[in-house]
Amino acid sequence: MCRNIHTLHNFEPAANEEEVHAAALQYVRKISGSTKPAKVNAEAFDRAVGEIAHITHHLLEDLVATTPPKDREVEHAKAHARAQARFASA
C-alpha cells in the first residue's frame, strides 16, 4: 500500500508513540489523497490521525508474537542494504 508505513509489531524496543503517529499520518494521507488537508478538512484529518494512532497502539499491545522480537538496528541495516542494491542497478 504505502512504502512509508513500516511494520511496528514485534520489535525491540517496541514502537514508540512517534512511530505509531507517523504510521497513522501516512495512512490518513494515503486514504484521503492529501498530504496537507485544506483548512476546512484539517480538523477531520487530525481527528482521524489521532483515532488511528490510538487504535494502532491498542492493536500493537494486544498482538501476540510467536517469534523473538526483531532488532531494529539489524532490520535497518538489512533495509539499507536492499535499498543500495536496488538503486545501484538503476
C-alpha positions as CSV (number, residue, x, y, z in Angstrom):
1,M,0.0,0.0,0.0
2,C,2.3,2.8,1.2
3,R,6.0,2.3,1.3
4,N,6.4,4.8,4.2
5,I,4.4,2.7,6.6
6,H,6.7,0.2,8.3
7,T,6.0,-2.9,10.4
8,L,5.8,-1.8,14.0
9,H,4.9,-5.2,15.7
10,N,7.5,-7.5,17.4
11,F,10.5,-5.1,17.6
12,E,12.8,-4.5,20.4
13,P,12.5,-1.8,21.6
14,A,8.8,-1.6,21.0
15,A,7.3,1.0,18.7
16,N,7.0,4.4,20.4
17,E,4.2,7.0,20.1
18,E,6.1,8.9,17.4
19,E,6.4,5.9,15.2
20,V,2.7,5.0,15.7
21,H,1.7,8.6,14.9
22,A,3.8,8.7,11.8
23,A,2.2,5.4,10.5
24,A,-1.3,6.8,11.2
25,L,-0.4,10.0,9.5
26,Q,0.8,8.2,6.4
27,Y,-2.3,6.0,6.4
28,V,-4.6,9.0,6.5
29,R,-2.6,10.8,3.8
30,K,-2.9,7.8,1.6
31,I,-6.6,7.3,2.2
32,S,-7.5,11.0,1.8
33,G,-5.2,11.6,-1.2
34,S,-3.8,14.7,0.5
35,T,-0.5,15.3,2.3
36,K,-1.8,18.5,3.8
37,P,-5.6,19.0,4.1
38,A,-7.4,22.2,3.3
39,K,-8.2,24.2,6.4
40,V,-11.9,23.2,6.2
41,N,-10.8,19.5,6.4
42,A,-7.9,19.9,8.9
43,E,-10.0,19.0,12.0
44,A,-11.3,15.8,10.4
45,F,-7.9,14.9,9.2
46,D,-6.2,15.5,12.6
47,R,-9.0,13.6,14.4
48,A,-8.6,10.6,12.0
49,V,-4.8,10.6,12.6
50,G,-5.4,10.6,16.4
51,E,-8.0,7.9,16.3
52,I,-6.0,5.6,14.1
53,A,-2.9,6.2,16.2
54,H,-4.9,5.3,19.3
55,I,-6.3,2.1,17.9
56,T,-2.9,1.1,16.4
57,H,-1.4,1.5,19.8
58,H,-4.1,-0.9,21.3
59,L,-3.6,-3.3,18.4
60,L,0.2,-3.5,19.0
61,E,-0.4,-4.0,22.7
62,D,-2.8,-6.9,22.0
63,L,-0.9,-8.8,19.3
64,V,0.9,-11.9,20.5
65,A,4.3,-12.7,18.8
66,T,5.4,-16.3,18.5
67,T,8.9,-15.4,17.3
68,P,11.6,-13.5,19.2
69,P,11.5,-9.7,18.7
70,K,13.5,-8.3,15.9
71,D,16.4,-5.9,16.5
72,R,15.7,-2.5,15.0
73,E,19.4,-1.9,14.1
74,V,19.7,-5.2,12.3
75,E,16.5,-4.7,10.4
76,H,17.5,-1.1,9.5
77,A,20.8,-2.4,8.1
78,K,19.1,-5.1,6.0
79,A,16.7,-2.5,4.6
80,H,19.6,-0.2,3.8
81,A,21.5,-3.0,2.0
82,R,18.4,-3.8,0.0
83,A,17.9,-0.1,-1.0
84,Q,21.6,0.2,-2.0
85,A,21.3,-3.0,-4.2
86,R,18.0,-1.8,-5.8
87,F,19.3,1.7,-6.6
88,A,22.8,0.7,-7.6
89,S,21.4,-1.2,-10.6
90,A,19.3,1.8,-11.7
